[in-house]
Amino acid sequence: MTDNEVAVAPASRRSTGAPPGPTATSDSTRGRRSRKGLRKSASRRQSWAALSFLAPFLVGLLVITVGPMIASLYLSFTDYSLIGDANWIGLDNYERMLDDDRLLASIGVTVRYVFISVPLQLAMALGLAMVLDKGVRGLPIYRSIFYLPSLLGGSVAIAIMWRQIFGTEGLVNQVLALFDIQGQGWISNPDYALDTLILLNVWTFGSPMVIFLAGLRQIPAMYYEAARVDGAGPARRFFSVTIPLLTPIIFFNLVLQIINAFQAFTQAFIVSGGKGGPADSTLFYTLYLYDRGFTAFDMGYASALAWLLLLIIGLFTALNFLMSKFWVFYGD
Amino acid sequence: MATETLTPAPTRRRQRPRRDLGALRRLLIHLALIAFAMIMIYPLLWMLSASFKPIDEIFSDPSLIPSHIEWRHYVDGWTALPLPFHRYIFNSMVIVAGSIIGNLVSCSMAAYAFARLRFPLKGMLFAIMLATIMLPIHVVIIPQYILFNNFGWIDTFWPLIVPKLLATDAFFIFLMVQFIRGLPRELDEASQIDGCSYWGTFLRVIMPLCTPALATTAIFTFIWTWNDFYSQLIYIRDIDLQTVPLALRLFLDAQGQSSWGSLFAMSIVALGPIFGFFLAGQRYLIRGIATTGIK
């Protein structure tokens, strides 16, 4: 997970290079010691003040975030089940994973979901951002309409709507019937159920689109002018100017959306009625984790699953950063 | 560089595409965009209209216009569950209000320290804070549940509100750090020369200037908490404390073919506040996404 920091590294770098205070220079040797003492006490006072501002954050970090992380690592080596003690069982939970067919199924479903929906979603976002950036009149209206699904997409109400739309008598089949096409129960068919969820994620392309739009705005016009003077056509300008200068933002969106997609829960839970069906075809990793932890209360095993999820996400994020060396362009 | 000094870049950038696109081409782009936007929001509009349609039309008519307006779904849906629907709205509102207050207070405090004060381990803490933005809730939810269970907090709103009071939504810390860094430091120094303590500077100088960042935080917190299903599903089982998303899920599980109309009606009720906040605050939302995304 440490790799994530790099995405916003410029900001953190700025914070550490704080300028020296106004009292930093002094040439008189006599006044030096007392001033130094003064400065020391001033900086100590500042640290105490900082502590008072950070107190809630620090408590939260320890009690709500880091503490539970360590606790869940410990629990993953036990058979804890909410009632009774946590008995140390070593690597049993992790060995159990190897024979757990539902776990393997859920990893397969999740990986397919992530690697189909994220590229589609980002391609849509980039495409629309490019069109809107061409100086279209009414940009704020279009932007709002395209952005709206991003805000609503995670809600139960939208998942309910999706379930109806792709149901046997749903909106999609009603529209298909107008063209004399016999539809089917998309959500009740294991071959298509996951695709409807992928479509739901693609539908929420608005927020990466807004980020792309802001990025396109920052490409200086003189690069385009220079390319034009050198005789580059629109396609050439797109591939040689726009895309290279946008790669850091494409990369940022990619990292963010992959991490998000791995954690998708609500849509699959509602659309499949909490079971991940039909035939485990929408059994997201998070759904299986919920099932083990909070339905079966098999909390030791669920903790091991949670850590495996963290490792998987961390691994893909690290891979992402490694690969970025070959295609992300940070200027010279 | 030379061209830049001759003509300011932004105006030229705006002019260039206008000149290139012929009127016909512009019209075609608009038509394509409108068609695409229509497909995007058609399901939403259709659900809105379906909540007013007679029940057989929901399953047979893909158009947006009901043959006649049917209010019954709203009346039926409001009372279809063990509690009247406004109780669920009230429960959701309590959690939302607590979360907004918690995030505004705790995240702005932490943000001020990171943006303006010097203290030991600052770089490391800042890095940890950024890393927690990406930390999946699924990794910590089980020990958190055990912890809150030991406190006797299951089936209360505390597990949903207390973490916000402790600045665990690090995304908002980051957003406000970015914002505070953009404010001129001279203001802090002036207030400190005038005798303000750090808390005085924070409360009298920084906070009033942070209103846009605070608004963004409040709006995002509202939408995310209102939409949140996962943690509410885990911590709240008591029938009296159910929230809007939980109520919708109950409704979905309990219903038969005949109550899709009421289910849609209540879904529209659930989406209404988000839509309202979106209309009122989209300036803040879009700027918030753009700045935290880029910087």
Interface residues (C-beta under 8 A of the other chain):
Chain A: M1 T2 N4 E5 V8 P10 A11 S12 R14 S15 T16 A18 S43 Q46 S47 A49 A50 L51 S52 F53 L54 A55 P56 F57 V59 G60 L61 V63 I64 T65 G67 P68 M69 A71 S72 L75 L82 L128 V131 L132 K134 G135 V136 R137 G138 Y142 R143 S144 I145 F146 Y147 L148 P149 L151 L152 G154 S155 V156 A157 I158 I160 M161 W162 R163 Q164 I165 E169 L171 Q174 V175 L178 W203 S207 V210 I211 L213 A214 G215 Q218 P220 A221 M222 Y224 E225 I249 F252 N253 I259 F262 Q263 F265 T266 F269 I270 G273 T286 L289 Y290 G293 F294 M299 A302 S303 A306 W307 L309 L310 I313 T317
Chain B: T3 E4 A9 P10 R12 R13 R14 R16 P17 R18 L21 R26 I29 H30 A32 L33 F36 A37 M40 I41 P43 L44 W46 M47 I58 F59 S60 D61 P62 V105 S106 M109 A110 Y112 A113 F114 A115 L117 R118 F119 P120 K122 G123 L125 F126 A127 I128 M129 L130 A131 T132 I133 M134 L135 P136 I137 H138 V139 V140 I141 I142 P143 Q144 Y145 I146 L147 N149 P163 L165 L166 A167 T168 I173 F174 V177 Q178 R181 S197 Y198 W199 F202 I223 W226 N227 F229 Y230 L233 I234 V244 P245 L248 R249 L252 D253 W260 L263 F264 S267 I268 A270 L271 I274 F275 F278 Q282 L285 I286 I289 A290 T291 G293 I294 K295
